[in-house]
Amino acid sequence: MTHYCVANMPGAFARTATQALTNVTYRYIESLADHGLAEACRLHPALLGGINVMNGKLTHPAVAEAHGLKWEKPEL
């Protein structure tokens, strides 16, 4: 197996990169639009990792740590 990583590849192949990103993220976007945030997060728990702030509270531990702040789990 060969692994290849170049940081600027999406810029060099913008159309292909956009299509690849859309193929991976569209189902989440559709779920958010159809069900709202709380239900979409229940259906796709991976979405919780993308929430940084919810209801005025910091909800992502890495963001909180980087800024020396407290965080809380997102309440759905």
KAVEN-V295154 format. One record per pair of residues at least 4 apart in sequence whose ideal C-beta (glycine too) atoms are under 7 Angstrom apart, sorted by the first residue. I is the first residue (numbers start at 1). J is the second residue. If there is no record, write none. Layout:
BEGIN
i: {I,I}
j: {J,J}
END
This chain:
BEGIN
i: {8,9,10,10,13,14,15,16,17,18,19,20,21,22,25,26,27,28,28,28,29,30,31,31,31,31,32,32,35,35,35,36,37,38,38,39,40,40,41,41,41,41,42,48,51,51,51,52,52,52,53,53,53,54,54,57,58,58,58,58,59,59,59,59,60,60,61,61,62,63,64,64,64}
j: {12,13,14,17,17,18,19,20,21,22,23,24,25,26,29,30,31,32,44,47,33,34,35,40,43,44,37,40,39,40,43,40,41,42,76,43,44,47,45,47,48,76,76,74,59,60,74,59,60,63,57,58,59,59,74,72,63,64,69,71,71,72,73,74,64,71,65,71,66,67,69,70,71}
END
